Structure formats: C-alpha cells, structure tokens
Amino acid sequence: MNNCMDKIKNRIENIRDNIYDYNLKIMFSNVDSLILEISNCINLKEMPKDKVNILNTILQNINISIQNKDYQLVSDILKFQLKDFIENI
C-alpha cells in the first residue's frame, strides 16, 4: 500500500506543478486520475466513518475550488489537507 500512497503523493505534486505552470487542461486530467487512484488505493469500506467523512469533505473542497477557478486554493487543499490525510491513514 505504501507504493500506492507514493503514487497519490506524486500525483498531488504533479497537479500542483500544473497549477503553477498554468497547464489547466493537464491539471484537470490529473485531478480525475488522482480521484481514481485514491479509490483504487483506499478501501473505504474498511475505513472508519469519520475518516471517510473527512476525505469526502476534502474532495468537495477541491471541487468547489475548481468550480470557482481558485486554483491556488486547490493547490493548498491538495498540499495541506489531502496530502496530510493520505500520510496519516
């Protein structure tokens, strides 16, 4: 599972790089891939409900930030919320 988590963390960094390079098309594609990787790596059925709720909130925050075109906020959420969450599972 560690390899899987490393892939997620690498994807997060790639997305952040895409944001700073303003490669939004690639960023959107990588966000989709990130969500797929998370769903493949994390067994939500075995995760405590409070952790699932936290993950859902993080993903909702990313979605809202993208809808608002606040890509700096997307980057911050990825770094300070999602990455921390993944590291502490």
C-alpha positions as CSV (number, residue, x, y, z in Angstrom):
1,M,0.0,0.0,0.0
2,N,3.0,2.3,0.6
3,N,3.7,2.3,-3.2
4,C,0.1,3.2,-3.8
5,M,0.3,6.1,-1.4
6,D,3.5,7.3,-3.0
7,K,1.7,7.4,-6.3
8,I,-1.0,9.5,-4.8
9,K,1.5,11.9,-3.3
10,N,3.4,12.2,-6.6
11,R,0.1,12.9,-8.4
12,I,-0.6,15.6,-5.9
13,E,2.7,17.2,-6.6
14,N,2.2,16.9,-10.4
15,I,-1.2,18.7,-10.1
16,R,0.4,21.5,-8.0
17,D,3.1,21.9,-10.6
18,N,0.5,22.0,-13.4
19,I,-1.4,24.8,-11.5
20,Y,1.8,26.9,-11.1
21,D,2.6,26.3,-14.8
22,Y,-1.0,27.2,-15.6
23,N,-1.4,23.9,-17.5
24,L,-5.1,23.7,-16.6
25,K,-6.1,21.0,-19.1
26,I,-3.4,18.7,-17.7
27,M,-4.3,19.7,-14.2
28,F,-8.0,18.7,-14.7
29,S,-6.9,15.4,-16.2
30,N,-4.6,14.7,-13.3
31,V,-7.3,15.5,-10.8
32,D,-9.5,12.9,-12.4
33,S,-6.7,10.4,-12.3
34,L,-6.0,11.3,-8.7
35,I,-9.5,10.5,-7.6
36,L,-9.3,7.2,-9.4
37,E,-6.0,6.4,-7.7
38,I,-7.4,7.2,-4.3
39,S,-10.4,5.0,-4.9
40,N,-8.1,2.2,-6.1
41,C,-5.8,2.5,-3.1
42,I,-8.1,3.2,-0.2
43,N,-10.6,0.7,0.9
44,L,-13.4,3.0,2.1
45,K,-15.4,0.1,3.5
46,E,-12.6,-0.6,6.0
47,M,-12.0,3.0,6.8
48,P,-13.8,4.4,9.9
49,K,-16.8,6.6,9.0
50,D,-15.2,9.8,10.4
51,K,-12.2,9.3,8.1
52,V,-14.5,8.8,5.1
53,N,-16.3,12.0,6.0
54,I,-13.0,13.9,6.2
55,L,-12.0,12.5,2.8
56,N,-15.3,13.5,1.3
57,T,-15.1,17.0,2.7
58,I,-11.6,17.4,1.2
59,L,-12.8,16.2,-2.2
60,Q,-15.8,18.5,-2.0
61,N,-13.5,21.5,-1.2
62,I,-11.3,20.6,-4.2
63,N,-14.4,20.5,-6.4
64,I,-15.8,23.8,-5.1
65,S,-12.4,25.5,-5.6
66,I,-12.2,24.2,-9.2
67,Q,-15.7,25.5,-9.9
68,N,-14.7,28.9,-8.5
69,K,-11.5,28.8,-10.6
70,D,-9.5,29.3,-7.4
71,Y,-6.5,27.1,-8.4
72,Q,-4.3,28.4,-5.7
73,L,-6.8,27.1,-3.2
74,V,-6.9,23.8,-5.0
75,S,-3.1,23.6,-4.6
76,D,-3.3,24.4,-0.9
77,I,-6.0,21.9,-0.3
78,L,-4.0,19.2,-2.0
79,K,-0.9,20.0,0.0
80,F,-2.3,20.8,3.4
81,Q,-5.4,18.7,3.6
82,L,-5.3,15.8,1.1
83,K,-1.6,15.0,1.4
84,D,-1.7,15.2,5.2
85,F,-4.8,13.0,5.2
86,I,-3.1,10.4,3.0
87,E,0.0,10.4,5.1
88,N,-2.0,9.7,8.3
89,I,-4.1,6.8,7.0
